């Protein structure tokens, strides 16, 4: 058994993670506008100063929470892609099962994200930070796509930067539609969306 000492760096990382967990609870409870840093601190069991020592303001705290969530989701996808066959016929069912999991369909967080998008539209500094965050997500998705092509020894039919954007936009759009009408996004809808992506992404789609 390996024992790691509680260094100052590890303590800071643990504090930040605890604050993000508390922020997820408070934002889900009150929304972006209704949440306060005071309540996040109280929920985490820290002083407000601890929040400000890790995040500049509520915008930065929300964006850190968003980045943490997306990073975890893409890490799971990466593990699934790396841990099994890469041929579409065998890979599709595993990806289908993964993307049908609750961690990818959180209506509360989807609502919170849309609330922040509308807020950012009226606050240029927040919009710039959100755009930078979105670019990081696209880069991560593009990296996953590039790695799959490299593993298969194939070349993409389309620019993978655009494929990454379209992939994210597709599922973000389905998430938004689900908020309006939960019955509009079914398991068949997800199957169709994934089939369309596989048709576009697969080596057999090369022109």
LORO-938757 format. One line per field, with one value per atom (N, C-alpha, C): residue in one letter; atom name; x, y, z. Coordinates in nm, 3 decimals. Atoms other than C-alpha are relative to their C-alpha. Last residue first. Layout:
N
res = (A  ...)
atom = (CA  ...)
c1 = (X  ...)
c2 = (Y  ...)
c3 = (Z  ...)
***
This chain:
207
res = (X  X  X  X  X  X  X  X  X  X  X  X  X  X  X  X  X  X  X  X  X  X  X  X  X  X  X  X  X  X  X  X  X  X  X  X  X  X  X  X  X  X  X  X  X  X  X  X  X  X  X  X  X  X  X  X  X  X  X  X  X  X  X  X  X  X  X  X  X  X  X  X  X  X  X  X  X  X  X  X  X  X  X  X  X  X  X  X  X  X  X  X  X  X  X  X  X  X  X  X  X  X  X  X  X  X  X  X  X  X  X  X  X  X  X  X  X  X  X  X  X  X  X  X  X  X  X  X  X  X  X  X  X  X  X  X  X  X  X  X  X  X  X  X  X  X  X  X  X  X  X  X  X  X  X  X  X  X  X  X  X  X  X  X  X  X  X  X  X  X  X  X  X  X  X  X  X  X  X  X  X  X  X  X  X  X  X  X  X  X  X  X  X  X  X  X  X  X  X  X  X  X  X  X  X  X  X  X  X  X  X  X  X  X  X  X  X  X  X  X  X  X  X  X  X  X  X  X  X  X  X  X  X  X  X  X  X  X  X  X  X  X  X  X  X  X  X  X  X  X  X  X  X  X  X  X  X  X  X  X  X  X  X  X  X  X  X  X  X  X  X  X  X  X  X  X  X  X  X  X  X  X  X  X  X  X  X  X  X  X  X  X  X  X  X  X  X  X  X  X  X  X  X  X  X  X  X  X  X  X  X  X  X  X  X  X  X  X  X  X  X  X  X  X  X  X  X  X  X  X  X  X  X  X  X  X  X  X  X  X  X  X  X  X  X  X  X  X  X  X  X  X  X  X  X  X  X  X  X  X  X  X  X  X  X  X  X  X  X  X  X  X  X  X  X  X  X  X  X  X  X  X  X  X  X  X  X  X  X  X  X  X  X  X  X  X  X  X  X  X  X  X  X  X  X  X  X  X  X  X  X  X  X  X  X  X  X  X  X  X  X  X  X  X  X  X  X  X  X  X  X  X  X  X  X  X  X  X  X  X  X  X  X  X  X  X  X  X  X  X  X  X  X  X  X  X  X  X  X  X  X  X  X  X  X  X  X  X  X  X  X  X  X  X  X  X  X  X  X  X  X  X  X  X  X  X  X  X  X  X  X  X  X  X  X  X  X  X  X  X  X  X  X  X  X  X  X  X  X  X  X  X  X  X  X  X  X  X  X  X  X  X  X  X  X  X  X  X  X  X  X  X  X  X  X  X  X  X  X  X  X  X  X  X  X  X  X  X  X  X  X  X  X  X  X  X  X  X  X  X  X  X  X  X  X  X  X  X  X  X  X  X  X  X  X  X  X  X  X  X  X  X  X  X  X  X  X  X  X  X  X  X  X  X  X  X  X  X  X  X  X  X  X  X  X  X  X  X  X  X  X  X  X  X  X  X  X  X  X  X  X)
atom = (N  CA  C  N  CA  C  N  CA  C  N  CA  C  N  CA  C  N  CA  C  N  CA  C  N  CA  C  N  CA  C  N  CA  C  N  CA  C  N  CA  C  N  CA  C  N  CA  C  N  CA  C  N  CA  C  N  CA  C  N  CA  C  N  CA  C  N  CA  C  N  CA  C  N  CA  C  N  CA  C  N  CA  C  N  CA  C  N  CA  C  N  CA  C  N  CA  C  N  CA  C  N  CA  C  N  CA  C  N  CA  C  N  CA  C  N  CA  C  N  CA  C  N  CA  C  N  CA  C  N  CA  C  N  CA  C  N  CA  C  N  CA  C  N  CA  C  N  CA  C  N  CA  C  N  CA  C  N  CA  C  N  CA  C  N  CA  C  N  CA  C  N  CA  C  N  CA  C  N  CA  C  N  CA  C  N  CA  C  N  CA  C  N  CA  C  N  CA  C  N  CA  C  N  CA  C  N  CA  C  N  CA  C  N  CA  C  N  CA  C  N  CA  C  N  CA  C  N  CA  C  N  CA  C  N  CA  C  N  CA  C  N  CA  C  N  CA  C  N  CA  C  N  CA  C  N  CA  C  N  CA  C  N  CA  C  N  CA  C  N  CA  C  N  CA  C  N  CA  C  N  CA  C  N  CA  C  N  CA  C  N  CA  C  N  CA  C  N  CA  C  N  CA  C  N  CA  C  N  CA  C  N  CA  C  N  CA  C  N  CA  C  N  CA  C  N  CA  C  N  CA  C  N  CA  C  N  CA  C  N  CA  C  N  CA  C  N  CA  C  N  CA  C  N  CA  C  N  CA  C  N  CA  C  N  CA  C  N  CA  C  N  CA  C  N  CA  C  N  CA  C  N  CA  C  N  CA  C  N  CA  C  N  CA  C  N  CA  C  N  CA  C  N  CA  C  N  CA  C  N  CA  C  N  CA  C  N  CA  C  N  CA  C  N  CA  C  N  CA  C  N  CA  C  N  CA  C  N  CA  C  N  CA  C  N  CA  C  N  CA  C  N  CA  C  N  CA  C  N  CA  C  N  CA  C  N  CA  C  N  CA  C  N  CA  C  N  CA  C  N  CA  C  N  CA  C  N  CA  C  N  CA  C  N  CA  C  N  CA  C  N  CA  C  N  CA  C  N  CA  C  N  CA  C  N  CA  C  N  CA  C  N  CA  C  N  CA  C  N  CA  C  N  CA  C  N  CA  C  N  CA  C  N  CA  C  N  CA  C  N  CA  C  N  CA  C  N  CA  C  N  CA  C  N  CA  C  N  CA  C  N  CA  C  N  CA  C  N  CA  C  N  CA  C  N  CA  C  N  CA  C  N  CA  C  N  CA  C  N  CA  C  N  CA  C  N  CA  C  N  CA  C  N  CA  C  N  CA  C  N  CA  C  N  CA  C  N  CA  C  N  CA  C  N  CA  C  N  CA  C  N  CA  C  N  CA  C  N  CA  C  N  CA  C  N  CA  C  N  CA  C  N  CA  C  N  CA  C  N  CA  C  N  CA  C  N  CA  C  N  CA  C  N  CA  C  N  CA  C  N  CA  C  N  CA  C  N  CA  C  N  CA  C  N  CA  C  N  CA  C  N  CA  C  N  CA  C  N  CA  C  N  CA  C)
c1 = (0.033  -1.401  0.126  -0.104  -1.355  -0.039  0.059  -1.683  0.099  0.070  -1.553  -0.066  -0.094  -1.303  -0.070  -0.067  -1.594  0.090  -0.134  -1.664  0.076  -0.084  -1.964  0.146  -0.002  -2.142  0.094  -0.087  -2.044  0.010  -0.139  -2.192  0.096  -0.039  -2.518  0.147  -0.018  -2.540  0.044  -0.129  -2.482  0.027  -0.106  -2.767  0.137  -0.008  -2.998  0.113  -0.055  -2.928  0.020  -0.142  -2.984  0.067  -0.063  -3.317  0.150  -0.011  -3.413  0.065  -0.113  -3.336  0.021  0.019  -3.574  0.128  -0.131  -3.533  -0.012  -0.054  -3.866  0.134  0.038  -4.041  0.061  -0.077  -3.853  -0.029  0.091  -4.006  0.080  0.128  -3.852  -0.104  0.055  -3.568  -0.138  0.055  -3.509  -0.060  0.133  -3.468  -0.067  0.091  -3.179  -0.142  0.021  -3.004  -0.096  0.094  -3.055  -0.030  0.133  -2.894  -0.105  0.048  -2.595  -0.141  0.046  -2.565  -0.044  0.109  -2.555  -0.054  0.124  -2.347  -0.119  0.042  -2.075  -0.133  0.033  -2.053  -0.051  0.131  -2.070  -0.043  0.103  -1.785  -0.139  0.011  -1.567  -0.110  0.069  -1.638  -0.019  0.142  -1.544  -0.081  0.043  -1.205  -0.149  0.045  -1.174  -0.035  -0.086  -1.166  -0.050  0.026  -1.364  0.099  0.057  -1.307  -0.021  0.137  -1.074  -0.047  0.002  -0.766  -0.144  0.088  -0.726  0.010  -0.083  -0.462  -0.077  0.054  -0.730  0.086  0.002  -0.532  -0.046  -0.139  -0.453  0.005  -0.044  -0.821  0.142  0.070  -0.917  0.041  -0.062  -0.647  -0.067  -0.129  -0.767  0.067  0.028  -1.124  0.129  0.055  -1.015  -0.025  -0.111  -0.796  -0.046  -0.079  -1.085  0.116  0.077  -1.298  0.076  -0.004  -1.029  -0.075  -0.135  -0.981  0.011  -0.014  -1.355  0.136  0.080  -1.376  0.016  -0.073  -1.085  -0.077  -0.108  -1.259  0.082  0.058  -1.573  0.107  0.030  -1.368  -0.055  -0.130  -1.223  -0.020  -0.048  -1.574  0.134  0.079  -1.699  0.046  -0.045  -1.414  -0.075  -0.135  -1.487  0.053  0.011  -1.858  0.137  0.047  -1.794  -0.010  -0.109  -1.586  -0.037  -0.110  -1.844  0.113  -0.120  -2.139  0.123  0.012  -2.478  0.121  0.032  -2.432  -0.006  -0.125  -2.262  -0.025  -0.071  -2.588  0.125  0.076  -2.770  0.063  -0.019  -2.497  -0.074  -0.128  -2.501  0.027  0.012  -2.872  0.129  0.071  -2.817  -0.020  -0.090  -2.553  -0.068  -0.098  -2.781  0.095  0.072  -3.062  0.096  0.028  -2.822  -0.072  -0.121  -2.701  -0.017  -0.026  -3.051  0.124  0.086  -3.133  0.026  0.037  -2.834  -0.080  0.134  -2.802  -0.051  0.003  -2.436  -0.134  -0.101  -2.380  0.004  0.050  -2.714  0.104  -0.009  -2.580  -0.043  0.136  -2.705  -0.003  0.066  -2.372  -0.146  -0.064  -2.198  -0.077  0.030  -2.439  0.056  0.144  -2.420  -0.038  0.019  -2.041  -0.147  -0.062  -2.022  -0.016  0.083  -2.275  0.059  0.126  -2.085  -0.083  -0.013  -1.739  -0.134  -0.018  -1.801  0.004  0.105  -1.950  0.010  0.128  -1.734  -0.106  0.088  -1.402  -0.141  0.023  -1.195  -0.087  -0.019  -1.204  -0.035  0.069  -1.183  0.028  0.006  -1.016  -0.067  -0.130  -0.896  -0.009  -0.058  -1.238  0.132  0.078  -1.395  0.058  -0.028  -1.118  -0.074  -0.135  -1.145  0.034  0.009  -1.521  0.135  0.070  -1.467  -0.011  -0.095  -1.205  -0.063  -0.086  -1.445  0.105  0.076  -1.707  0.090  0.031  -1.459  -0.076  -0.125  -1.318  -0.026  -0.030  -1.669  0.125  0.104  -1.764  0.033  -0.021  -1.441  -0.097  -0.119  -1.469  0.026  0.033  -1.825  0.117  0.090  -1.729  -0.037  -0.085  -1.433  -0.084  -0.076  -1.667  0.094  0.089  -1.908  0.077  0.039  -1.631  -0.090  -0.112  -1.486  -0.032  -0.018  -1.822  0.109  0.098  -1.881  0.011  0.139  -1.560  -0.093  0.007  -1.179  -0.140  0.075  -1.168  -0.017  -0.001  -0.931  -0.068  -0.139  -0.832  0.014  -0.072  -1.172  0.148  0.054  -1.349  0.082  -0.050  -1.122  -0.050  -0.137  -1.191  0.058  0.011  -1.562  0.139  0.031  -1.478  -0.012  -0.115  -1.498  -0.046  -0.058  -1.752  0.126  -0.128  -1.825  0.063  0.029  -2.190  0.126  0.065  -2.089  -0.028  -0.098  -1.843  -0.060  -0.096  -2.095  0.101  0.064  -2.357  0.091  0.016  -2.131  -0.059  -0.126  -2.035  -0.003  -0.095  -2.399  0.128  -0.108  -2.640  0.091  0.040  -2.957  0.108  0.025  -2.811  -0.034  -0.121  -2.652  -0.025  -0.032  -2.943  0.121  0.047  -3.064  0.019  0.109  -3.044  -0.059  0.116  -2.836  -0.122  0.048  -2.594  -0.124  0.062  -2.567  -0.054  0.123  -2.505  -0.073  0.096  -2.254  -0.134  0.057  -2.081  -0.104  0.099  -2.033  -0.068  0.112  -1.863  -0.111  0.073  -1.649  -0.120  0.077  -1.552  -0.080  0.111  -1.448  -0.089  0.095  -1.235  -0.124  0.063  -1.065  -0.106  0.090  -0.997  -0.076  0.115  -0.856  -0.102  0.078  -0.625  -0.127  0.067  -0.509  -0.089  0.105  -0.437  -0.077  0.113  -0.250  -0.115  0.058  -0.029  -0.120  0.078  0.030  -0.069  -0.079  0.141  -0.093  0.092  -0.074  0.080  0.014  0.177  -0.092  -0.045  0.107  -0.021  0.053  0.093  0.059  -0.078  0.137  -0.068  0.085  0.000  0.087)
c2 = (-0.037  1.036  -0.005  -0.077  0.855  0.023  -0.123  0.738  0.083  0.031  0.379  0.124  -0.001  0.514  -0.026  0.125  0.585  0.011  0.011  0.938  -0.123  -0.112  1.031  -0.019  -0.003  0.696  0.110  0.109  0.669  -0.004  -0.035  1.011  -0.108  -0.108  0.929  0.039  0.061  0.599  0.104  0.069  0.780  -0.066  -0.100  1.022  -0.065  -0.065  0.741  0.102  0.097  0.535  0.063  0.013  0.841  -0.098  -0.124  0.911  -0.007  0.009  0.546  0.126  0.088  0.569  -0.014  0.138  0.863  -0.081  0.065  1.239  -0.139  -0.020  1.404  -0.069  0.110  1.258  0.012  0.122  1.488  -0.115  0.114  1.792  -0.128  -0.050  2.133  -0.112  -0.089  2.008  0.051  0.083  1.715  0.085  0.044  1.960  -0.084  -0.114  2.123  -0.040  -0.029  1.790  0.115  0.101  1.697  0.023  -0.031  2.025  -0.100  -0.116  1.966  0.037  0.048  1.618  0.115  0.097  1.744  -0.040  -0.075  2.052  -0.094  -0.066  1.837  0.072  0.103  1.607  0.062  0.055  1.898  -0.105  -0.102  2.080  -0.056  -0.016  1.767  0.099  0.118  1.689  0.009  -0.019  2.045  -0.120  -0.114  2.014  0.022  0.049  1.667  0.112  -0.062  1.813  -0.040  -0.141  1.571  0.051  -0.058  1.235  0.150  -0.051  1.132  0.058  -0.145  0.921  0.049  -0.058  0.563  0.152  -0.021  0.360  0.059  0.078  0.238  0.011  0.141  0.356  -0.089  0.047  0.687  -0.149  0.016  0.740  -0.056  0.115  0.673  -0.024  0.122  0.908  -0.125  0.019  1.187  -0.129  0.041  1.147  -0.029  0.135  1.156  -0.053  0.090  1.460  -0.145  0.017  1.635  -0.096  0.092  1.573  -0.026  0.133  1.727  -0.102  0.054  2.025  -0.142  0.041  2.082  -0.062  0.122  2.080  -0.050  0.111  2.328  -0.131  0.038  2.553  -0.115  0.080  2.550  -0.045  0.131  2.673  -0.093  0.067  2.958  -0.141  0.038  3.050  -0.073  0.116  3.044  -0.049  0.115  3.273  -0.127  0.033  3.518  -0.123  0.066  3.508  -0.042  0.137  3.580  -0.075  0.072  3.885  -0.146  0.036  4.001  -0.079  -0.035  3.994  -0.047  -0.140  4.000  0.046  -0.081  3.679  0.149  -0.035  3.530  0.086  -0.100  3.541  0.048  -0.124  3.358  0.114  -0.045  3.092  0.132  -0.070  3.071  0.051  -0.124  2.988  0.081  -0.094  2.734  0.134  -0.042  2.563  0.102  -0.091  2.556  0.054  -0.125  2.398  0.106  -0.057  2.133  0.133  -0.068  2.078  0.062  -0.115  2.010  0.076  -0.113  1.793  0.122  -0.063  1.565  0.125  -0.057  1.338  0.054  -0.079  1.241  0.068  -0.105  1.122  0.088  -0.123  0.940  0.112  -0.006  0.678  0.136  0.007  0.655  0.012  -0.129  0.778  0.000  -0.107  0.478  0.130  0.021  0.215  0.113  -0.021  0.355  -0.015  -0.145  0.377  0.033  -0.049  0.010  0.150  0.032  -0.094  0.054  -0.074  0.103  -0.036  -0.118  -0.040  0.070  0.040  -0.389  0.119  0.095  -0.299  -0.047  -0.064  0.013  -0.099  0.016  -0.168  0.046  -0.129  -0.018  -0.012  0.002  -0.316  0.136  0.105  -0.236  0.007  0.129  -0.039  -0.112  0.065  0.265  -0.144  0.012  0.383  -0.078  0.100  0.309  -0.022  0.132  0.491  -0.110  0.040  0.790  -0.140  0.037  0.811  -0.051  0.127  0.807  -0.050  0.099  1.081  -0.139  0.037  1.279  -0.102  0.071  1.277  -0.049  0.134  1.368  -0.082  0.077  1.658  -0.142  0.041  1.784  -0.087  0.095  1.790  -0.054  0.124  1.953  -0.107  0.066  2.215  -0.134  0.048  2.299  -0.076  0.114  2.324  -0.062  0.108  2.546  -0.126  0.051  2.758  -0.113  0.077  2.793  -0.062  0.121  2.895  -0.086  0.093  3.140  -0.132  0.044  3.311  -0.107  0.106  3.318  -0.052  -0.044  3.512  -0.116  -0.145  3.485  0.050  -0.049  3.117  0.152  0.099  2.926  0.050  0.041  3.182  -0.101  -0.100  3.342  -0.034  -0.002  3.025  0.096  0.122  2.983  -0.008  -0.024  3.345  -0.121  -0.058  3.264  0.028  -0.143  3.041  0.048  -0.090  2.665  0.144  -0.005  2.395  0.084  0.072  2.310  -0.005  0.139  2.407  -0.085  0.063  2.726  -0.147  0.014  2.822  -0.073  0.102  2.754  -0.026  0.130  2.948  -0.114  0.023  3.252  -0.138  0.057  3.222  -0.026  -0.097  3.278  -0.072  0.053  3.085  0.111  0.008  3.255  -0.049  -0.133  3.370  -0.005  -0.082  3.037  0.133  -0.056  2.820  0.090  -0.137  2.782  0.056  -0.040  2.414  0.135  0.082  2.286  0.044  -0.043  2.577  -0.079  -0.133  2.501  0.050  0.009  2.128  0.134  0.079  2.164  -0.010  -0.089  2.443  -0.074  -0.085  2.208  0.092  0.088  1.949  0.082  0.030  2.222  -0.090  -0.119  2.346  -0.024  -0.008  1.996  0.121  0.104  1.959  0.005  -0.040  2.292  -0.102  -0.112  2.198  0.044  0.056  1.862  0.108  0.074  2.027  -0.059  -0.099  2.281  -0.070  -0.063  2.002  0.103  0.093  1.806  0.059  0.008  2.108  -0.093  -0.122  2.176  -0.005  -0.119  1.816  0.120  -0.110  1.548  0.129  -0.104  1.265  0.112  -0.130  0.981  0.105  -0.111  0.628  0.131  -0.123  0.338  0.111  -0.120  0.000  0.124)
c3 = (0.139  -5.034  -0.086  0.069  -4.704  -0.147  0.051  -4.549  -0.079  0.124  -4.521  -0.060  0.113  -4.268  -0.133  0.032  -4.032  -0.121  -0.056  -3.912  -0.048  0.042  -4.125  0.042  0.145  -4.105  -0.050  0.044  -3.738  -0.153  -0.030  -3.671  -0.048  0.091  -3.850  0.022  0.132  -3.662  -0.102  0.000  -3.333  -0.136  -0.006  -3.401  -0.007  0.130  -3.511  -0.004  0.095  -3.200  -0.138  -0.029  -2.982  -0.096  0.043  -3.147  0.019  0.146  -3.108  -0.056  0.028  -2.736  -0.150  -0.044  -2.724  -0.024  0.009  -2.747  0.063  0.135  -2.828  -0.020  0.088  -2.524  -0.140  -0.032  -2.288  -0.094  0.012  -2.463  0.023  0.050  -2.395  -0.004  -0.102  -2.177  -0.040  -0.108  -2.411  0.110  0.042  -2.700  0.109  -0.009  -2.513  -0.039  -0.142  -2.458  0.020  -0.051  -2.822  0.147  0.051  -2.922  0.048  -0.075  -2.696  -0.044  -0.131  -2.848  0.090  0.012  -3.205  0.136  0.025  -3.127  -0.008  -0.123  -2.969  -0.019  -0.098  -3.271  0.129  0.036  -3.516  0.101  -0.026  -3.342  -0.027  -0.146  -3.331  0.035  -0.052  -3.696  0.151  0.027  -3.786  0.051  -0.083  -3.617  -0.018  -0.131  -3.770  0.095  -0.100  -4.121  0.139  -0.028  -4.334  0.105  0.120  -4.501  0.015  -0.008  -4.222  -0.133  0.010  -4.303  0.003  0.103  -4.189  0.002  0.117  -4.003  -0.116  0.112  -3.762  -0.125  -0.040  -3.459  -0.115  -0.002  -3.631  0.035  0.139  -3.715  -0.005  0.056  -3.353  -0.145  -0.052  -3.225  -0.055  0.068  -3.453  0.045  0.138  -3.324  -0.075  -0.004  -2.959  -0.141  -0.033  -3.027  0.004  0.123  -3.200  0.025  0.085  -2.891  -0.130  -0.061  -2.670  -0.085  0.017  -2.903  0.057  0.140  -2.920  -0.025  0.019  -2.540  -0.142  -0.063  -2.518  -0.016  0.090  -2.769  0.058  0.107  -2.555  -0.100  -0.057  -2.257  -0.108  -0.019  -2.461  0.056  0.133  -2.577  0.009  0.041  -2.217  -0.137  -0.078  -2.110  -0.040  0.044  -2.392  0.073  0.131  -2.314  -0.051  -0.022  -1.946  -0.132  -0.067  -2.034  0.023  0.092  -2.290  0.066  -0.077  -2.046  -0.078  -0.041  -2.221  0.081  0.118  -2.420  0.033  0.068  -2.114  -0.124  -0.081  -1.916  -0.073  0.015  -2.194  0.079  0.138  -2.203  -0.023  0.007  -1.822  -0.142  -0.077  -1.816  -0.009  0.085  -2.093  0.069  0.109  -1.880  -0.091  -0.057  -1.575  -0.107  -0.027  -1.774  0.052  0.132  -1.909  0.014  0.042  -1.552  -0.138  -0.088  -1.428  -0.046  0.037  -1.730  0.086  -0.127  -1.673  -0.031  0.018  -1.974  0.133  0.123  -2.018  -0.024  -0.010  -1.659  -0.126  -0.062  -1.679  0.002  -0.146  -1.921  0.054  -0.055  -2.280  0.151  0.021  -2.409  0.043  -0.077  -2.253  -0.012  -0.141  -2.384  0.086  -0.017  -2.737  0.147  -0.003  -2.715  0.022  -0.123  -2.622  0.014  -0.118  -2.886  0.130  -0.007  -3.157  0.124  -0.085  -3.085  0.023  -0.139  -3.214  0.094  -0.034  -3.554  0.145  -0.029  -3.575  0.049  0.115  -3.551  0.038  0.065  -3.271  -0.124  0.145  -3.034  -0.062  0.074  -2.663  -0.148  -0.069  -2.386  -0.075  -0.008  -2.576  0.050  0.134  -2.690  0.003  0.073  -2.351  -0.139  -0.058  -2.164  -0.077  0.041  -2.398  0.051  0.141  -2.344  -0.050  0.004  -1.967  -0.144  -0.050  -1.996  -0.002  0.112  -2.215  0.042  0.101  -1.941  -0.113  -0.052  -1.669  -0.103  -0.003  -1.872  0.049  0.137  -1.949  -0.004  0.045  -1.580  -0.139  -0.074  -1.467  -0.047  0.054  -1.740  0.068  0.134  -1.634  -0.061  -0.018  -1.267  -0.135  -0.052  -1.356  0.020  0.113  -1.569  0.041  0.087  -1.277  -0.116  -0.072  -1.038  -0.087  0.006  -1.289  0.071  0.139  -1.335  -0.008  0.024  -0.957  -0.144  -0.019  -0.900  -0.033  -0.003  -0.899  0.034  0.115  -0.803  0.013  0.108  -0.575  -0.127  0.018  -0.311  -0.113  0.078  -0.358  -0.018  0.136  -0.247  -0.086  0.065  0.055  -0.144  0.045  0.148  -0.072  0.134  0.162  -0.058  -0.002  0.457  -0.144  0.003  0.425  0.017  -0.134  0.514  0.008  0.000  0.152  0.138  0.034  0.192  0.004  -0.116  0.373  -0.026  -0.108  0.100  0.119  0.044  -0.176  0.110  -0.022  0.021  -0.045  -0.143  0.050  0.027  -0.046  -0.317  0.151  -0.053  -0.404  0.045  -0.084  -0.624  0.047  -0.139  -0.750  0.094  -0.056  -1.080  0.149  -0.001  -1.171  0.071  0.130  -1.066  0.009  0.019  -0.708  -0.141  -0.089  -0.613  -0.038  0.034  -0.904  0.080  0.131  -0.858  -0.041  -0.014  -0.484  -0.134  -0.081  -0.525  0.003  0.078  -0.810  0.073  0.102  -0.616  -0.084  -0.067  -0.319  -0.099  -0.038  -0.540  0.067  0.122  -0.696  0.029  0.037  -0.351  -0.127  -0.095  -0.244  -0.032  0.037  -0.557  0.090  0.125  -0.489  -0.042  -0.030  -0.127  -0.125  -0.069  -0.233  0.035  0.099  -0.487  0.063  0.088  -0.230  -0.102  -0.081  0.021  -0.083  -0.006  -0.245  0.080  0.134  -0.314  -0.003  0.021  0.055  -0.137  0.027  0.098  -0.020  0.032  0.257  -0.014  -0.102  0.242  -0.047  0.050  -0.001  0.108  -0.079  0.135  -0.052  0.011  -0.103  0.079  0.000  0.000  0.000)
***
